[in-house]
Amino acid sequence: MTETKIKTVTFISRSVPYGSESSQICLELVLAFSVFDQEINYIFLEDGVYQLLKSQHSAGIDSKNLGASLTALEIYGVERVFVDSESMARRNLHEEELIVPAQPLDADQIRSLIRSSDAVFNL
Amino acid sequence: MTHLHTVNKPVLLDLCLRSIEDGDALLLIEDGVYGAQQFCVEQIPVGISIYVLRQDLEARGLATRIDERVVMAETKDFVSLCCHHDKIINWF
């Protein structure tokens, strides 16, 4: 019996929630991959950091609450959630405003995560 | 003659600001509501009235991050803003 090697897959989410489907699709990909017991990195970069804001009340615009959906990551065992500290600083966002715990990374740390991944999805 | 400018993406705010004049109104809608945050409003001239559509702002969790210069607008205010300006310019 051949043993399957666990792969490291990194997802980079760069879009604001709601304006396009990118953020929702990225989350769905992450949740789908989590079923296969691979090592997943989920990085929020640039405007993607806005997805993590608390107190999203999206019923008024007839949309599914992305912030609330992100809290499901823990249930799916996705624990390696990261946020670009530079993107946060440029938008004057602070860790206590985030709906799920995300580890802040600098550009060097993000680069090495990307380099050490078997596959990278960027959307 | 005053204009109402509507902006639905944060990147379009810069473009809009190039052609806006004192006395004009700026209404931030959809993803444009990110422009209602303090660090964005700083670059908007004081002679411009700034409005943000409440439902779009609250959807994105930005209710507590809004600058004090920005006035909260309901859908009916959107309509009256359109009626009270001579021209509407949509930055989409």
Backbone of each chain as ProteinMPNN parsed JSONL, in Angstrom:
{"seq_chain_A": "MTETKIKTVTFISRSVPYGSESSQICLELVLAFSVFDQEINYIFLEDGVYQLLKSQHSAGIDSKNLGASLTALEIYGVERVFVDSESMARRNLHEEELIVPAQPLDADQIRSLIRSSDAVFNL", "coords_chain_A": {"N_chain_A": [[0.833, -1.202, 0.0], [0.609, 2.134, -0.917], [1.749, 5.084, 0.599], [0.13, 8.157, 0.993], [1.452, 11.293, 0.529], [1.172, 14.102, 2.61], [0.117, 17.2, 1.418], [1.03, 20.645, 1.249], [-1.097, 23.306, 1.004], [-1.684, 26.555, -0.016], [-3.862, 29.254, 0.395], [-4.645, 32.376, -0.886], [-6.388, 35.194, -0.151], [-7.598, 38.073, -1.527], [-9.626, 39.887, -1.897], [-12.292, 42.241, -1.156], [-15.168, 41.474, 0.909], [-18.427, 40.557, -0.435], [-18.645, 42.504, -2.72], [-17.702, 41.155, -4.95], [-17.607, 37.695, -6.052], [-15.302, 36.477, -5.302], [-14.173, 36.294, -2.643], [-15.962, 34.636, -1.279], [-15.808, 32.319, -2.857], [-13.162, 31.594, -2.46], [-13.193, 30.932, 0.266], [-14.932, 28.737, 0.163], [-13.391, 26.951, -1.328], [-11.28, 26.516, 0.473], [-12.658, 25.272, 2.609], [-13.561, 22.999, 1.29], [-11.124, 21.735, 0.608], [-10.217, 21.171, 3.137], [-11.399, 18.859, 3.924], [-9.864, 16.821, 2.922], [-7.712, 16.369, 4.564], [-5.291, 17.799, 4.212], [-2.426, 19.982, 4.62], [-3.311, 23.187, 5.318], [-2.853, 26.574, 4.495], [-4.206, 29.706, 5.1], [-4.32, 32.778, 3.874], [-4.918, 36.184, 4.425], [-4.828, 38.983, 2.477], [-3.993, 42.314, 1.392], [-6.969, 44.039, 0.354], [-8.426, 41.899, 1.188], [-8.254, 41.575, 3.931], [-10.371, 42.913, 5.014], [-12.44, 41.118, 5.036], [-12.365, 39.895, 7.45], [-13.474, 41.486, 9.374], [-15.342, 42.122, 12.353], [-18.874, 42.09, 13.285], [-20.466, 42.087, 10.845], [-23.337, 42.816, 9.106], [-25.145, 41.49, 6.964], [-27.686, 40.995, 6.033], [-29.253, 43.095, 5.127], [-28.361, 43.591, 2.554], [-29.048, 41.376, 1.23], [-27.222, 39.193, 1.308], [-25.126, 36.364, 2.056], [-23.657, 36.035, 5.246], [-20.384, 36.648, 5.349], [-18.4, 36.945, 7.314], [-19.473, 35.51, 9.463], [-19.461, 32.989, 8.288], [-16.742, 32.513, 8.185], [-16.146, 31.834, 10.767], [-16.589, 29.177, 10.82], [-14.3, 27.912, 10.098], [-12.703, 26.91, 12.159], [-14.178, 24.699, 13.038], [-13.885, 23.066, 10.859], [-11.302, 22.412, 11.127], [-9.348, 24.097, 10.161], [-6.705, 25.775, 11.028], [-4.502, 27.268, 10.512], [-4.529, 30.251, 9.967], [-3.821, 33.304, 8.54], [-2.801, 36.776, 8.534], [-1.861, 39.6, 6.647], [0.291, 41.807, 8.073], [1.058, 44.312, 7.198], [-0.935, 45.018, 5.34], [-3.032, 45.247, 7.106], [-2.189, 47.386, 8.73], [-2.09, 49.495, 6.884], [-4.76, 49.901, 6.466], [-5.617, 50.739, 8.845], [-6.485, 48.77, 10.665], [-7.054, 46.638, 13.47], [-6.002, 43.837, 15.49], [-7.935, 43.142, 17.437], [-10.28, 43.713, 16.212], [-10.99, 41.668, 14.606], [-12.886, 38.849, 13.483], [-12.208, 36.157, 13.597], [-9.393, 34.443, 15.092], [-6.383, 35.45, 13.702], [-3.115, 34.979, 12.651], [-0.722, 37.508, 12.586], [1.456, 38.254, 9.891], [4.655, 39.182, 8.476], [6.001, 40.491, 5.35], [8.199, 38.871, 4.606], [7.718, 36.474, 5.992], [5.344, 35.672, 4.785], [6.239, 35.286, 2.181], [7.945, 33.075, 2.566], [6.118, 31.148, 3.388], [4.62, 30.84, 1.053], [6.599, 29.9, -0.687], [7.202, 27.46, 0.45], [4.992, 25.968, -0.053], [3.094, 23.355, -1.689], [1.143, 23.911, -3.513], [-0.465, 26.896, -4.639], [-3.23, 28.931, -4.28], [-4.723, 31.803, -5.547], [-6.827, 34.322, -5.078]], "CA_chain_A": [[0.0, 0.0, 0.0], [1.42, 3.354, -0.969], [1.331, 6.114, 1.535], [-0.032, 9.449, 0.332], [2.13, 12.379, 1.249], [0.334, 15.283, 2.858], [0.602, 18.382, 0.697], [0.726, 21.953, 1.829], [-1.801, 24.139, 0.035], [-1.874, 27.907, 0.51], [-4.905, 30.06, -0.246], [-4.471, 33.811, -0.65], [-7.634, 35.883, -0.449], [-7.221, 39.487, -1.632], [-10.774, 40.742, -2.259], [-13.268, 42.615, -0.136], [-16.355, 40.617, 0.841], [-19.705, 41.039, -1.012], [-18.625, 43.19, -4.011], [-17.551, 40.128, -5.977], [-17.752, 36.37, -5.445], [-13.966, 35.927, -5.041], [-13.926, 35.964, -1.241], [-16.814, 33.487, -0.958], [-15.275, 31.159, -3.568], [-11.922, 31.207, -1.789], [-13.57, 30.241, 1.5], [-15.498, 27.433, -0.197], [-12.25, 26.108, -1.706], [-10.573, 26.154, 1.709], [-13.473, 24.308, 3.345], [-13.566, 21.749, 0.513], [-9.808, 21.111, 0.757], [-9.993, 20.741, 4.522], [-11.942, 17.497, 4.046], [-8.867, 15.85, 2.478], [-6.62, 16.28, 5.535], [-4.038, 18.391, 3.756], [-2.051, 21.125, 5.435], [-3.841, 24.377, 4.645], [-2.578, 27.935, 4.956], [-5.216, 30.629, 4.583], [-3.723, 34.099, 4.095], [-5.709, 37.347, 4.01], [-3.868, 39.967, 1.985], [-4.579, 43.541, 0.808], [-8.36, 44.292, 0.755], [-8.951, 40.662, 1.778], [-8.302, 41.675, 5.395], [-11.699, 43.418, 5.389], [-13.35, 39.985, 5.237], [-12.259, 39.429, 8.83], [-14.074, 42.434, 10.322], [-16.493, 41.702, 13.167], [-20.147, 42.823, 13.147], [-21.006, 42.234, 9.491], [-24.787, 42.558, 9.109], [-25.328, 41.5, 5.518], [-29.07, 40.707, 5.648], [-29.759, 44.276, 4.436], [-28.005, 43.565, 1.125], [-29.426, 40.035, 0.758], [-26.036, 38.357, 1.09], [-24.71, 35.468, 3.127], [-22.692, 36.715, 6.108], [-19.072, 36.02, 5.171], [-17.705, 36.924, 8.603], [-20.019, 34.386, 10.224], [-18.995, 31.756, 7.64], [-15.33, 32.315, 8.516], [-16.037, 31.205, 12.09], [-16.679, 27.724, 10.612], [-12.964, 27.374, 9.8], [-12.233, 26.15, 13.314], [-14.902, 23.422, 13.024], [-13.298, 22.283, 9.765], [-9.91, 22.114, 11.46], [-8.421, 25.016, 9.502], [-6.18, 26.598, 12.12], [-3.399, 28.124, 10.06], [-5.122, 31.44, 9.351], [-2.839, 34.383, 8.671], [-3.179, 38.068, 7.984], [-0.688, 40.42, 6.339], [0.274, 42.918, 9.036], [1.175, 45.573, 6.461], [-2.27, 45.326, 4.8], [-3.838, 45.67, 8.264], [-1.741, 48.71, 9.167], [-2.478, 50.496, 5.883], [-6.203, 50.138, 6.581], [-5.869, 51.095, 10.241], [-7.225, 47.676, 11.304], [-6.354, 46.053, 14.613], [-6.331, 42.424, 15.73], [-9.144, 42.958, 18.249], [-11.465, 43.936, 15.372], [-11.161, 40.509, 13.73], [-13.905, 37.897, 13.928], [-11.507, 34.907, 13.928], [-7.989, 34.726, 15.358], [-5.5, 35.301, 12.552], [-1.756, 35.339, 13.053], [-0.136, 38.514, 11.692], [2.745, 37.898, 9.282], [5.252, 40.221, 7.642], [6.179, 40.086, 3.95], [9.164, 37.763, 4.546], [7.055, 35.253, 6.46], [4.38, 35.28, 3.747], [7.016, 34.758, 1.064], [8.441, 31.731, 2.845], [4.944, 30.25, 3.382], [4.295, 30.583, -0.357], [7.676, 29.087, -1.275], [7.208, 26.109, 1.015], [3.725, 25.298, -0.377], [3.056, 22.548, -2.919], [0.253, 24.598, -4.444], [-0.954, 28.18, -4.131], [-4.412, 29.486, -4.947], [-4.658, 33.231, -5.323], [-7.993, 35.011, -5.646]], "C_chain_A": [[0.872, 1.259, 0.0], [0.84, 4.423, -0.04], [1.24, 7.464, 0.811], [0.607, 10.539, 1.176], [1.16, 13.549, 1.432], [0.947, 16.494, 2.153], [0.224, 19.648, 1.462], [0.117, 22.844, 0.75], [-2.075, 25.497, 0.682], [-2.921, 28.655, -0.312], [-4.677, 31.519, 0.118], [-5.746, 34.526, -1.09], [-7.384, 37.388, -0.393], [-8.395, 40.429, -1.853], [-11.629, 41.103, -1.055], [-14.44, 41.634, -0.204], [-17.488, 41.316, 0.085], [-19.646, 41.667, -2.414], [-18.457, 42.228, -5.176], [-17.658, 38.77, -5.274], [-16.409, 35.788, -4.994], [-13.772, 35.454, -3.593], [-14.709, 34.716, -0.829], [-16.268, 32.207, -1.597], [-14.0, 30.657, -2.884], [-12.235, 30.435, -0.503], [-14.107, 28.844, 1.201], [-14.402, 26.45, -0.6], [-11.516, 25.602, -0.463], [-11.348, 25.069, 2.458], [-13.499, 22.96, 2.622], [-12.238, 21.006, 0.679], [-9.607, 20.531, 2.147], [-10.464, 19.307, 4.742], [-10.858, 16.447, 3.745], [-7.626, 15.78, 3.373], [-5.275, 16.746, 4.995], [-3.687, 19.534, 4.715], [-2.451, 22.399, 4.683], [-3.358, 25.659, 5.311], [-3.608, 28.848, 4.299], [-4.725, 32.044, 4.922], [-4.652, 35.197, 3.581], [-4.754, 38.507, 3.725], [-4.623, 41.155, 1.379], [-6.033, 43.738, 1.277], [-9.022, 43.056, 1.368], [-9.064, 40.725, 3.296], [-9.668, 42.189, 5.878], [-12.708, 42.286, 5.61], [-13.438, 39.583, 6.705], [-12.917, 40.354, 9.849], [-15.271, 41.827, 11.048], [-17.744, 42.479, 12.738], [-20.56, 43.091, 11.71], [-22.488, 41.868, 9.557], [-25.258, 42.608, 7.662], [-26.763, 41.199, 5.075], [-29.656, 41.857, 4.818], [-29.412, 44.31, 2.953], [-28.218, 42.157, 0.543], [-28.221, 39.141, 0.446], [-25.781, 37.484, 2.304], [-23.605, 36.161, 3.931], [-21.334, 36.022, 6.053], [-18.308, 35.903, 6.491], [-18.156, 35.727, 9.435], [-19.539, 33.058, 9.631], [-17.545, 31.454, 8.015], [-15.16, 31.656, 9.887], [-16.149, 29.681, 11.989], [-15.302, 27.101, 10.379], [-12.46, 26.476, 10.926], [-12.871, 24.756, 13.343], [-14.321, 22.489, 11.968], [-11.814, 21.987, 10.003], [-8.897, 22.986, 10.738], [-7.912, 26.007, 10.556], [-5.082, 27.549, 11.689], [-3.96, 29.293, 9.241], [-4.196, 32.629, 9.62], [-3.359, 35.675, 8.052], [-1.897, 38.883, 7.763], [-0.703, 41.667, 7.221], [0.375, 44.274, 8.33], [-0.182, 46.005, 5.876], [-3.185, 45.835, 5.912], [-3.491, 47.106, 8.636], [-2.188, 49.795, 8.194], [-3.958, 50.845, 5.962], [-6.62, 50.477, 8.007], [-6.72, 50.051, 10.971], [-6.375, 47.075, 12.424], [-6.868, 44.648, 14.888], [-7.64, 42.229, 16.48], [-10.425, 43.197, 17.447], [-11.802, 42.717, 14.508], [-12.089, 39.464, 14.339], [-13.311, 36.522, 14.258], [-10.039, 35.229, 14.228], [-7.134, 34.455, 14.122], [-4.12, 35.794, 12.959], [-1.178, 36.37, 12.088], [1.238, 38.074, 11.177], [3.307, 39.103, 8.545], [5.528, 39.643, 6.249], [7.134, 38.891, 3.812], [8.515, 36.442, 4.935], [6.047, 34.746, 5.43], [5.116, 34.661, 2.565], [7.477, 33.323, 1.349], [7.296, 30.713, 2.935], [4.6, 29.849, 1.942], [5.328, 29.64, -0.974], [7.642, 27.646, -0.778], [5.92, 25.333, 0.697], [3.849, 24.462, -1.644], [2.169, 23.207, -3.967], [-0.245, 25.884, -3.796], [-2.156, 28.625, -4.96], [-4.512, 30.949, -4.551], [-5.902, 33.883, -5.916], [-8.667, 35.951, -4.652]], "O_chain_A": [[1.766, 1.407, 0.834], [-0.371, 4.614, 0.069], [2.167, 7.859, 0.104], [0.334, 10.677, 2.368], [0.431, 13.922, 0.514], [2.14, 16.768, 2.282], [-0.756, 19.695, 2.205], [0.736, 23.101, -0.282], [-2.625, 25.576, 1.78], [-2.871, 28.682, -1.542], [-4.534, 31.857, 1.293], [-6.132, 34.468, -2.257], [-7.007, 37.922, 0.65], [-8.2, 41.637, -1.983], [-11.683, 40.371, -0.067], [-14.684, 41.031, -1.249], [-17.496, 42.542, -0.019], [-20.524, 41.389, -3.23], [-18.998, 42.451, -6.259], [-17.784, 38.706, -4.051], [-16.375, 34.726, -4.373], [-13.271, 34.356, -3.351], [-14.19, 33.851, -0.124], [-16.262, 31.147, -0.972], [-13.789, 29.452, -2.749], [-11.615, 29.41, -0.221], [-13.78, 27.884, 1.899], [-14.464, 25.267, -0.263], [-11.178, 24.423, -0.36], [-10.772, 24.07, 2.889], [-13.464, 21.908, 3.259], [-12.225, 19.79, 0.868], [-8.916, 19.526, 2.32], [-9.982, 18.623, 5.644], [-10.92, 15.325, 4.247], [-6.61, 15.201, 2.987], [-4.24, 16.149, 5.293], [-4.516, 19.988, 5.503], [-1.993, 22.652, 3.569], [-3.442, 25.812, 6.53], [-3.847, 28.769, 3.094], [-4.713, 32.453, 6.083], [-5.115, 35.146, 2.442], [-3.993, 38.948, 4.587], [-5.753, 41.011, 0.913], [-6.308, 43.619, 2.471], [-10.072, 43.168, 2.001], [-9.875, 40.013, 3.888], [-10.068, 41.929, 7.013], [-13.714, 42.475, 6.294], [-14.434, 39.014, 7.152], [-12.924, 40.059, 11.044], [-16.093, 41.125, 10.459], [-17.669, 43.405, 11.931], [-20.966, 44.207, 11.384], [-22.857, 40.778, 9.994], [-25.717, 43.647, 7.189], [-27.037, 41.15, 3.876], [-30.459, 41.625, 3.914], [-30.088, 44.982, 2.175], [-27.649, 41.8, -0.489], [-28.209, 38.426, -0.556], [-26.165, 37.817, 3.426], [-22.722, 36.798, 3.356], [-21.148, 34.95, 6.63], [-17.653, 34.894, 6.753], [-17.341, 35.024, 10.032], [-19.245, 32.116, 10.366], [-17.16, 30.293, 8.147], [-14.151, 30.998, 10.141], [-15.844, 28.97, 12.947], [-15.159, 25.881, 10.458], [-11.87, 25.423, 10.683], [-12.204, 23.763, 13.631], [-14.272, 21.274, 12.159], [-11.157, 21.376, 9.161], [-7.712, 22.656, 10.703], [-8.609, 26.953, 10.922], [-4.761, 28.509, 12.39], [-3.878, 29.318, 8.013], [-3.839, 32.918, 10.762], [-4.226, 35.67, 7.178], [-0.978, 38.857, 8.582], [-1.614, 42.489, 7.121], [-0.164, 45.268, 8.815], [-0.538, 47.183, 5.907], [-4.004, 46.729, 5.699], [-4.376, 47.94, 8.833], [-2.61, 50.875, 8.606], [-4.368, 51.94, 5.578], [-7.805, 50.501, 8.337], [-7.57, 50.398, 11.791], [-5.149, 47.013, 12.334], [-8.007, 44.31, 14.566], [-8.377, 41.279, 16.213], [-11.524, 42.922, 17.93], [-12.784, 42.733, 13.765], [-12.077, 39.227, 15.547], [-13.847, 35.802, 15.101], [-9.495, 36.186, 13.677], [-7.164, 33.356, 13.567], [-3.97, 36.874, 13.531], [-1.148, 36.126, 10.882], [2.071, 37.583, 11.939], [2.558, 39.944, 8.049], [5.313, 38.456, 6.006], [6.901, 38.003, 2.992], [8.735, 35.418, 4.289], [5.912, 33.54, 5.227], [4.686, 33.648, 2.014], [7.405, 32.46, 0.474], [7.483, 29.544, 2.596], [4.328, 28.684, 1.653], [4.978, 28.702, -1.69], [8.012, 26.724, -1.504], [5.764, 24.186, 1.118], [4.603, 24.803, -2.555], [2.414, 23.078, -5.166], [-0.423, 25.96, -2.581], [-2.093, 28.685, -6.188], [-4.401, 31.296, -3.375], [-6.018, 33.986, -7.137], [-9.659, 36.597, -4.989]]}, "seq_chain_B": "MTHLHTVNKPVLLDLCLRSIEDGDALLLIEDGVYGAQQFCVEQIPVGISIYVLRQDLEARGLATRIDERVVMAETKDFVSLCCHHDKIINWF", "coords_chain_B": {"N_chain_B": [[-24.467, 75.044, -10.107], [-24.691, 71.831, -9.036], [-23.187, 68.622, -8.46], [-23.957, 65.151, -7.967], [-21.937, 62.609, -6.903], [-21.587, 59.184, -7.247], [-19.965, 56.422, -5.803], [-18.789, 53.16, -6.18], [-16.669, 51.488, -5.678], [-13.669, 51.216, -3.781], [-11.228, 51.897, -5.058], [-11.96, 53.673, -7.003], [-12.378, 56.045, -5.837], [-10.262, 57.911, -5.765], [-10.15, 58.669, -8.442], [-12.613, 59.861, -8.747], [-12.315, 62.026, -7.011], [-10.673, 63.699, -8.406], [-12.292, 65.097, -10.126], [-14.206, 66.309, -8.673], [-16.014, 69.033, -7.151], [-16.164, 71.81, -4.82], [-19.173, 71.985, -2.98], [-20.37, 69.932, -4.286], [-21.845, 66.637, -3.839], [-20.942, 63.531, -2.354], [-21.677, 60.192, -2.628], [-21.279, 57.18, -1.077], [-21.464, 53.863, -2.011], [-22.19, 50.278, -2.035], [-19.14, 48.475, -2.427], [-17.814, 50.834, -2.281], [-18.207, 51.959, 0.19], [-16.09, 51.522, 1.894], [-14.572, 53.739, 1.676], [-15.531, 55.504, 3.543], [-14.158, 55.447, 5.84], [-12.014, 56.873, 8.344], [-9.255, 57.296, 7.522], [-9.508, 57.468, 4.807], [-11.321, 59.517, 4.346], [-9.918, 61.753, 5.084], [-8.574, 62.687, 2.814], [-10.487, 63.899, 1.311], [-11.785, 66.938, 0.118], [-12.961, 69.585, 2.31], [-15.199, 70.957, 1.468], [-16.944, 69.208, 0.328], [-19.892, 67.324, 0.634], [-20.354, 64.313, 2.333], [-21.849, 61.183, 1.985], [-23.039, 57.97, 3.1], [-24.299, 54.802, 2.245], [-26.342, 53.216, 4.449], [-27.071, 50.415, 4.711], [-25.168, 49.102, 3.14], [-22.825, 49.793, 4.429], [-23.152, 48.681, 7.018], [-23.337, 45.993, 6.38], [-20.749, 45.334, 5.833], [-19.436, 45.461, 8.217], [-18.533, 47.948, 9.083], [-19.615, 49.922, 10.622], [-18.677, 51.092, 13.017], [-16.393, 52.299, 12.214], [-16.634, 54.559, 10.779], [-16.023, 57.879, 9.563], [-16.434, 61.035, 11.279], [-17.365, 63.07, 9.663], [-18.98, 61.93, 7.814], [-22.226, 61.327, 6.6], [-24.929, 59.264, 7.432], [-26.925, 57.504, 5.129], [-30.17, 56.517, 4.073], [-31.998, 54.352, 1.789], [-34.072, 55.959, 0.764], [-32.979, 58.475, 1.114], [-30.98, 58.405, -0.757], [-32.494, 58.583, -3.067], [-33.556, 61.202, -2.724], [-31.211, 62.696, -2.741], [-30.443, 62.344, -5.381], [-32.465, 63.767, -6.6], [-32.006, 66.355, -5.758], [-29.719, 67.328, -6.904], [-28.098, 68.679, -9.829], [-26.932, 67.026, -11.648], [-25.974, 63.588, -11.994], [-23.182, 61.666, -11.362], [-21.871, 58.6, -11.97], [-19.428, 56.613, -10.584], [-18.412, 53.762, -11.47]], "CA_chain_B": [[-24.79, 73.69, -10.579], [-23.974, 70.852, -8.201], [-23.225, 67.238, -8.913], [-23.885, 64.043, -7.011], [-21.036, 61.549, -7.371], [-21.729, 57.918, -6.518], [-18.756, 55.606, -5.955], [-19.092, 51.817, -5.671], [-15.432, 50.731, -5.416], [-12.729, 52.129, -3.129], [-10.168, 52.375, -5.962], [-12.481, 54.727, -7.868], [-12.506, 57.272, -5.066], [-9.219, 58.839, -6.23], [-10.552, 59.14, -9.763], [-13.751, 60.751, -8.516], [-11.852, 63.244, -6.332], [-10.02, 64.554, -9.39], [-13.236, 65.937, -10.859], [-15.248, 66.798, -7.772], [-15.833, 70.447, -6.791], [-16.86, 72.247, -3.607], [-20.618, 72.075, -3.162], [-20.849, 68.631, -4.769], [-22.055, 65.614, -2.818], [-20.349, 62.228, -2.652], [-22.418, 59.12, -1.969], [-20.527, 55.925, -1.135], [-22.36, 52.712, -1.999], [-21.563, 48.962, -2.255], [-17.773, 48.434, -1.88], [-17.348, 52.204, -2.092], [-18.368, 52.375, 1.591], [-14.789, 51.497, 2.587], [-14.073, 55.11, 1.621], [-16.088, 56.3, 4.634], [-13.272, 55.33, 7.001], [-11.284, 58.115, 8.634], [-8.021, 57.496, 6.763], [-9.88, 57.792, 3.42], [-12.041, 60.801, 4.336], [-8.9, 62.808, 5.231], [-8.139, 63.215, 1.525], [-11.623, 64.516, 0.619], [-11.886, 68.359, 0.486], [-14.019, 69.834, 3.297], [-16.384, 71.518, 0.819], [-17.755, 68.123, -0.241], [-20.716, 66.581, 1.612], [-20.136, 62.874, 2.135], [-22.917, 60.312, 2.473], [-22.761, 56.546, 2.921], [-25.533, 54.015, 2.321], [-26.258, 52.491, 5.72], [-27.128, 48.956, 4.605], [-23.896, 48.622, 2.596], [-21.821, 50.0, 5.473], [-23.354, 47.713, 8.106], [-23.064, 44.645, 5.864], [-19.303, 45.097, 5.82], [-18.868, 45.576, 9.565], [-17.79, 49.212, 9.151], [-20.423, 50.929, 11.326], [-17.915, 51.788, 14.058], [-15.156, 52.84, 11.642], [-17.022, 55.672, 9.919], [-15.52, 59.2, 9.957], [-17.537, 61.87, 11.786], [-17.87, 63.945, 8.591], [-19.831, 61.17, 6.899], [-23.631, 61.265, 7.002], [-25.557, 57.988, 7.108], [-28.069, 57.689, 4.231], [-31.045, 55.378, 3.782], [-32.31, 54.3, 0.356], [-34.904, 57.114, 0.402], [-32.084, 59.637, 1.016], [-30.324, 58.207, -2.062], [-33.43, 59.142, -4.052], [-33.668, 62.667, -2.614], [-29.927, 63.252, -3.2], [-30.506, 62.358, -6.85], [-33.4, 64.816, -7.03], [-31.563, 67.688, -5.357], [-28.53, 67.756, -7.639], [-28.393, 68.884, -11.249], [-26.407, 65.928, -12.447], [-25.445, 62.461, -11.205], [-22.054, 61.009, -12.025], [-21.625, 57.303, -11.341], [-18.077, 56.061, -10.731], [-18.604, 52.321, -11.274]], "C_chain_B": [[-23.993, 72.673, -9.768], [-24.19, 69.436, -8.72], [-23.288, 66.279, -7.732], [-22.978, 62.984, -7.636], [-21.319, 60.289, -6.565], [-20.511, 57.05, -6.841], [-19.039, 54.218, -5.39], [-17.862, 50.918, -5.497], [-14.413, 51.675, -4.798], [-11.666, 52.677, -4.077], [-10.638, 53.532, -6.843], [-12.593, 56.07, -7.158], [-11.492, 58.321, -5.536], [-9.624, 59.497, -7.55], [-11.674, 60.179, -9.632], [-13.274, 62.086, -7.941], [-11.166, 64.215, -7.295], [-11.013, 65.49, -10.069], [-14.354, 66.491, -9.978], [-14.957, 68.258, -7.404], [-16.598, 70.767, -5.517], [-18.344, 72.444, -3.896], [-21.215, 70.794, -3.7], [-21.083, 67.687, -3.588], [-21.467, 64.294, -3.311], [-21.138, 61.176, -1.896], [-21.667, 57.804, -2.18], [-21.496, 54.757, -1.022], [-21.559, 51.434, -2.265], [-20.141, 48.96, -1.682], [-17.168, 49.826, -1.7], [-17.416, 52.656, -0.642], [-17.062, 52.285, 2.39], [-14.164, 52.89, 2.615], [-14.597, 56.005, 2.729], [-15.219, 56.239, 5.891], [-12.398, 56.575, 7.112], [-10.078, 58.334, 7.726], [-8.296, 57.789, 5.288], [-10.485, 59.191, 3.339], [-11.068, 61.974, 4.43], [-8.521, 63.459, 3.9], [-9.276, 63.901, 0.745], [-11.768, 65.972, 1.072], [-13.101, 68.631, 1.379], [-15.296, 70.393, 2.679], [-17.306, 70.464, 0.214], [-18.595, 67.494, 0.875], [-20.592, 65.096, 1.303], [-21.28, 62.079, 2.77], [-22.512, 58.854, 2.252], [-24.076, 55.775, 3.091], [-25.427, 53.038, 3.497], [-26.196, 50.969, 5.548], [-25.811, 48.372, 4.065], [-22.769, 48.734, 3.625], [-21.926, 48.921, 6.554], [-23.063, 46.288, 7.657], [-21.588, 44.311, 6.009], [-18.644, 45.289, 7.172], [-18.132, 46.887, 9.803], [-18.485, 50.281, 9.998], [-19.612, 51.721, 12.354], [-16.664, 52.477, 13.505], [-15.391, 54.082, 10.778], [-16.469, 56.998, 10.457], [-16.69, 60.093, 10.351], [-18.11, 62.827, 10.739], [-18.93, 63.264, 7.731], [-21.247, 61.061, 7.451], [-24.233, 59.938, 6.524], [-26.801, 58.232, 6.241], [-28.844, 56.38, 4.081], [-31.319, 55.397, 2.277], [-33.127, 55.515, -0.085], [-34.064, 58.398, 0.31], [-31.308, 59.607, -0.297], [-31.194, 58.873, -3.141], [-33.464, 60.662, -3.956], [-32.35, 63.341, -3.002], [-29.919, 63.371, -4.729], [-31.374, 63.516, -7.338], [-32.864, 66.217, -6.766], [-30.264, 68.139, -6.02], [-28.842, 67.811, -9.137], [-27.969, 67.695, -12.1], [-25.898, 64.822, -11.524], [-24.316, 61.812, -12.0], [-21.745, 59.72, -11.276], [-20.212, 56.819, -11.635], [-18.158, 54.576, -10.418], [-17.503, 51.556, -11.985]], "O_chain_B": [[-22.763, 72.661, -9.812], [-25.213, 69.108, -9.322], [-22.754, 66.547, -6.656], [-23.219, 62.522, -8.751], [-21.294, 60.32, -5.335], [-20.085, 56.955, -7.992], [-19.48, 54.097, -4.247], [-17.994, 49.729, -5.204], [-14.293, 52.819, -5.236], [-11.239, 53.82, -3.913], [-9.82, 54.285, -7.37], [-12.865, 57.096, -7.781], [-11.838, 59.493, -5.685], [-9.463, 60.702, -7.745], [-11.681, 61.212, -10.301], [-13.762, 63.146, -8.33], [-11.091, 65.414, -7.025], [-10.629, 66.561, -10.54], [-15.323, 67.066, -10.473], [-13.798, 68.671, -7.352], [-17.562, 70.083, -5.173], [-18.719, 72.999, -4.928], [-22.422, 70.576, -3.593], [-20.583, 67.913, -2.486], [-21.488, 63.984, -4.502], [-21.261, 61.245, -0.673], [-21.448, 57.373, -3.312], [-22.259, 54.665, -0.06], [-20.398, 51.494, -2.67], [-19.948, 49.403, -0.55], [-16.136, 49.98, -1.047], [-16.758, 53.627, -0.268], [-16.94, 52.904, 3.446], [-13.33, 53.187, 3.47], [-14.16, 57.15, 2.852], [-15.511, 56.902, 6.887], [-12.088, 57.235, 6.12], [-9.888, 59.435, 7.211], [-7.422, 58.3, 4.588], [-10.213, 59.951, 2.409], [-11.349, 63.06, 3.922], [-8.185, 64.643, 3.86], [-9.055, 64.42, -0.349], [-11.863, 66.233, 2.271], [-14.142, 67.992, 1.229], [-16.363, 70.316, 3.289], [-18.344, 70.804, -0.354], [-18.069, 67.168, 1.939], [-20.71, 64.678, 0.151], [-21.626, 62.281, 3.934], [-21.745, 58.541, 1.34], [-24.866, 56.076, 3.986], [-24.558, 52.168, 3.535], [-25.363, 50.308, 6.169], [-25.389, 47.291, 4.475], [-21.879, 47.885, 3.687], [-20.925, 48.327, 6.954], [-22.599, 45.467, 8.448], [-21.217, 43.167, 6.271], [-17.417, 45.281, 7.267], [-17.216, 46.946, 10.623], [-18.008, 51.412, 10.085], [-19.852, 52.915, 12.533], [-15.955, 53.161, 14.243], [-14.472, 54.589, 10.133], [-16.449, 57.215, 11.669], [-17.798, 59.943, 9.835], [-19.218, 63.338, 10.908], [-19.68, 63.923, 7.012], [-21.444, 60.743, 8.624], [-24.068, 59.544, 5.369], [-27.635, 59.072, 6.579], [-28.266, 55.298, 3.976], [-30.926, 56.33, 1.577], [-32.911, 56.045, -1.175], [-34.385, 59.298, -0.466], [-31.014, 60.652, -0.878], [-30.706, 59.613, -3.995], [-33.408, 61.347, -4.978], [-32.366, 64.449, -3.539], [-29.452, 64.363, -5.289], [-31.072, 64.159, -8.343], [-33.224, 67.163, -7.467], [-29.765, 69.224, -5.723], [-29.714, 67.102, -9.64], [-28.569, 67.403, -13.134], [-25.448, 65.089, -10.41], [-24.486, 61.458, -13.166], [-21.4, 59.744, -10.094], [-19.84, 56.636, -12.795], [-17.999, 54.163, -9.269], [-17.481, 50.326, -11.945]]}, "name": "protein", "num_of_chains": 2, "seq": "MTETKIKTVTFISRSVPYGSESSQICLELVLAFSVFDQEINYIFLEDGVYQLLKSQHSAGIDSKNLGASLTALEIYGVERVFVDSESMARRNLHEEELIVPAQPLDADQIRSLIRSSDAVFNLMTHLHTVNKPVLLDLCLRSIEDGDALLLIEDGVYGAQQFCVEQIPVGISIYVLRQDLEARGLATRIDERVVMAETKDFVSLCCHHDKIINWF"}
